[in-house]
């Protein structure tokens, strides 16, 4: 029984020390921040009218509503 408790304790400690998955989360956060900055920058560029503005409007509608045209 002591071996089982000891093995479980070691497993939990090793799991808490493992940082391999942290890199994936960090990369995902970086991609999210860059994507948000890109959308904001492109929406400012597309403030006028034209095909680029229409594209931004379609993407925004697709992301904010349930219908994509």
C-alpha positions in Angstrom: 0.0 0.0 0.0 2.9 2.4 0.8 4.3 1.7 -2.7 1.0 2.8 -4.3 0.9 6.0 -2.2 4.5 6.8 -2.9 4.1 6.1 -6.7 1.0 8.3 -6.8 2.8 11.1 -4.9 5.7 10.9 -7.3 3.4 10.9 -10.3 1.6 14.1 -9.1 4.9 15.8 -8.3 6.3 14.9 -11.7 3.2 16.1 -13.4 3.3 19.5 -11.6 7.0 20.0 -12.6 6.4 19.1 -16.3 6.5 22.3 -18.4 6.3 20.7 -21.8 2.7 21.8 -22.4 3.4 25.4 -21.3 5.2 26.2 -24.6 2.1 25.3 -26.6 0.0 27.6 -24.4 2.5 30.4 -24.8 2.6 30.1 -28.6 -1.2 30.1 -28.7 -1.4 33.3 -26.6 1.2 35.0 -28.9 -0.8 33.9 -32.0 -4.0 35.2 -30.4 -2.5 38.6 -29.6 -1.0 39.0 -33.0 -4.3 38.0 -34.7 -6.2 40.6 -32.6 -3.7 43.3 -33.5 -3.9 42.4 -37.1 -7.7 42.5 -37.2 -7.6 45.9 -35.5 -5.0 47.3 -37.9 -6.8 45.9 -41.0 -10.1 47.3 -39.8 -8.6 50.7 -39.5 -7.1 50.4 -43.0 -10.5 49.3 -44.4 -12.4 52.3 -42.9 -13.0 53.6 -46.4 -14.9 51.8 -49.1 -13.8 49.3 -51.7 -13.2 45.6 -52.1 -10.9 45.4 -49.0 -13.5 47.1 -46.9 -16.2 44.7 -48.2 -14.0 41.7 -47.4 -13.4 42.9 -43.8 -17.1 43.4 -43.4 -17.8 39.9 -44.6 -15.2 38.4 -42.2 -16.6 40.5 -39.3 -20.1 39.3 -40.0 -19.0 35.7 -40.3 -17.2 35.9 -36.9 -19.9 37.7 -35.1 -23.1 36.1 -36.5 -24.0 32.5 -37.3 -24.3 33.1 -41.0 -21.4 33.4 -43.4 -22.0 34.6 -47.0 
